[in-house]
Amino acid sequence: MITLALAVATYLAFNLLVFLIYWWDKEAARNGEWRVSKSTLLWLAFLGGSAGAVLAQRLLRHKTRKEPFRSYLLFIIVLHIGIGLSLVIMPQWPQTTLVLLEAMAQKPKP
């Protein structure tokens, strides 16, 4: 149970960090200062900060009309939802995949 609580706390903290980075980028855009690159913003979303990215996009109205940024962020969100649903439906698949990969790595090829 502690592991789950730690995972949830880490997820929420990372998404808060992503939200703050989007806010910082929005402020930099307003003030004509140094900006966070689009690829960095998308990587942060891909690495687990998609909820913070979407929340910042909606609340701060940041990057709402920029293409292909919007499409990439939407793809990341759909990917995260798909992975989440697959873990709910088949919670054992990551372990099974790792066991299979280990077995494949140990088998000598003829």
C-alpha positions as CSV (number, residue, x, y, z in Angstrom):
1,M,0.0,0.0,0.0
2,I,2.9,2.3,0.8
3,T,4.3,1.7,-2.7
4,L,1.0,2.7,-4.3
5,A,0.8,5.8,-2.2
6,L,4.4,6.7,-3.2
7,A,3.6,6.1,-6.8
8,V,0.6,8.3,-6.7
9,A,2.5,11.1,-4.8
10,T,5.3,10.9,-7.3
11,Y,2.8,11.1,-10.2
12,L,1.0,14.1,-8.7
13,A,4.3,15.9,-7.8
14,F,5.7,15.4,-11.4
15,N,2.4,16.7,-12.9
16,L,2.6,19.7,-10.7
17,L,6.1,20.3,-11.8
18,V,5.1,20.0,-15.5
19,F,2.2,22.4,-14.9
20,L,4.6,24.9,-13.3
21,I,7.0,24.6,-16.2
22,Y,4.2,25.3,-18.7
23,W,3.2,28.3,-16.5
24,W,6.9,29.5,-16.6
25,D,6.9,29.2,-20.4
26,K,3.7,31.1,-20.7
27,E,5.1,33.9,-18.6
28,A,8.3,33.9,-20.6
29,A,6.3,34.2,-23.8
30,R,4.4,37.2,-22.4
31,N,7.6,38.9,-21.3
32,G,9.7,38.0,-24.4
33,E,12.2,36.0,-22.3
34,W,13.9,32.7,-22.8
35,R,11.4,29.9,-23.6
36,V,11.2,26.2,-22.9
37,S,11.5,24.3,-26.1
38,K,8.4,22.5,-27.5
39,S,10.2,19.2,-27.6
40,T,11.0,19.6,-23.9
41,L,7.4,20.3,-23.1
42,L,6.3,17.3,-25.1
43,W,8.9,15.0,-23.5
44,L,7.7,16.1,-20.0
45,A,4.2,15.1,-21.0
46,F,5.4,11.8,-22.5
47,L,7.4,10.9,-19.4
48,G,4.2,11.0,-17.3
49,G,3.3,14.7,-17.0
50,S,0.4,14.6,-19.6
51,A,-2.2,15.5,-16.9
52,G,-0.2,18.6,-15.8
53,A,0.4,19.5,-19.5
54,V,-3.3,19.3,-20.4
55,L,-4.4,21.2,-17.2
56,A,-1.8,23.9,-17.9
57,Q,-2.9,24.1,-21.6
58,R,-6.5,24.5,-20.6
59,L,-6.2,26.8,-17.6
60,L,-3.4,29.0,-18.9
61,R,-4.5,28.9,-22.5
62,H,-1.0,27.9,-23.5
63,K,-0.2,26.1,-26.7
64,T,-3.9,25.7,-27.5
65,R,-3.6,26.7,-31.2
66,K,-0.1,25.5,-32.0
67,E,0.1,22.6,-34.5
68,P,1.6,20.0,-34.5
69,F,2.1,20.5,-30.7
70,R,-1.6,19.9,-30.0
71,S,-1.7,16.7,-32.1
72,Y,1.4,15.4,-30.4
73,L,0.1,16.1,-27.0
74,L,-3.2,14.4,-27.9
75,F,-1.3,11.3,-29.1
76,I,0.6,11.2,-25.8
77,I,-2.6,11.4,-23.8
78,V,-4.3,8.6,-25.9
79,L,-1.1,6.5,-25.4
80,H,-1.2,7.1,-21.6
81,I,-4.9,6.2,-21.5
82,G,-4.2,3.0,-23.5
83,I,-1.4,1.9,-21.2
84,G,-3.5,2.7,-18.2
85,L,-6.4,0.7,-19.5
86,S,-4.2,-2.2,-20.5
87,L,-2.8,-2.3,-16.9
88,V,-6.3,-2.4,-15.5
89,I,-7.5,-5.1,-17.8
90,M,-4.3,-7.2,-17.8
91,P,-2.2,-6.1,-14.8
92,Q,0.3,-8.9,-15.3
93,W,1.4,-8.0,-18.9
94,P,4.5,-6.0,-17.9
95,Q,5.9,-8.8,-15.8
96,T,5.0,-11.4,-18.5
97,T,6.8,-9.3,-21.1
98,L,9.9,-9.0,-19.0
99,V,10.1,-12.7,-18.4
100,L,9.6,-13.3,-22.1
101,L,12.4,-10.9,-23.0
102,E,14.7,-12.4,-20.5
103,A,14.1,-15.9,-21.9
104,M,14.7,-14.6,-25.4
105,A,18.0,-13.0,-24.4
106,Q,19.3,-16.2,-22.7
107,K,18.5,-18.6,-25.6
108,P,21.5,-19.2,-27.8
109,K,20.8,-18.8,-31.5
110,P,21.6,-21.8,-33.7
